[in-house]
Amino acid sequence: MATPGVVCIYLAETLGIPPNATHVAWRTLRENGHATHGGRGKSAAHIDAGDASMLLAATVGKLPLKSGYESWKRFNALPARTGELSLPGDSDGDARQWKLDVPELRKLKVKHSFGDALEALVAAAISGSLQSATSPRADNDTYSDRRVEVRFFGPFPQAQISIWKGSQLPEFRFSQSMTYSEMPSDFPELLTYAKQARPAAEDGDMTQITTVGTRTIMTLGQLLRVPEVAGK
């Protein structure tokens, strides 16, 4: 397990941003009672998958005209778009139908939040099940596209978690995605909501998409798996 200070430094390095950005995000979460508390030095707290996923979302999910904390709260609570959880042949849209062998993701319920899913993704990287599910199965397994992607959309908050198992032919790619949004899943109401219910500040012509990938998720998994990270 790693301390908050270590995770903040390594996450900032992985994302390519100033360390102050992750430290500010962590302090904001902690001051609002949403992160592990602890001392300094040897008595410093060690954070878990939930803490790490909150830090990631609070750092990269910043929305225009919203504080980092308000942005995190909104992304964290985004409900799963159950219709988009369904896979071909599924009838209930249950995340347990997830075809990749990732126990942490299979345990997700239909009515879970983006925060739940992001925590499960980090937990899978800690346990190694995420790496195992996306690794080659045999010497003749030639799939080349193996990656994890977490996307944050703004100013109207939406999020998506995708995992690619690989691509053998240009026209074939096995991937699975989970999408989260405040917009209702019902099609007629969706159009009405999109046009009328959004605040004016979120319905402009400027949009943003922030993406973090495999290296970030696997780095968090490695940091929280080892007993101690030295040199920082």
NORTA-V771045 format. One line per field, one symbol per residue. ss: DSSP state (a for helix, b for strand, c for the rest). A space follows every 50 residues. Layout:
ss->???
This chain:
ss->ccbaaaaaaaaaaaacccaaaaaaaaaaaaacccccccccaaaccbccaa aaaaaaaaaacccccccaaaaaaaaaccbbcaaaacccccccccaaaccc ccaaaaccccccbaaaaaaaaaaaaaacaaaaacccccccccccccbbbb bbbbcccbbbbbbbbbbbbccbbbbbbbbbbcccccaaaaaaaaaaccca aacccccbbbbbbaaaaaaaaaaaaccccccc
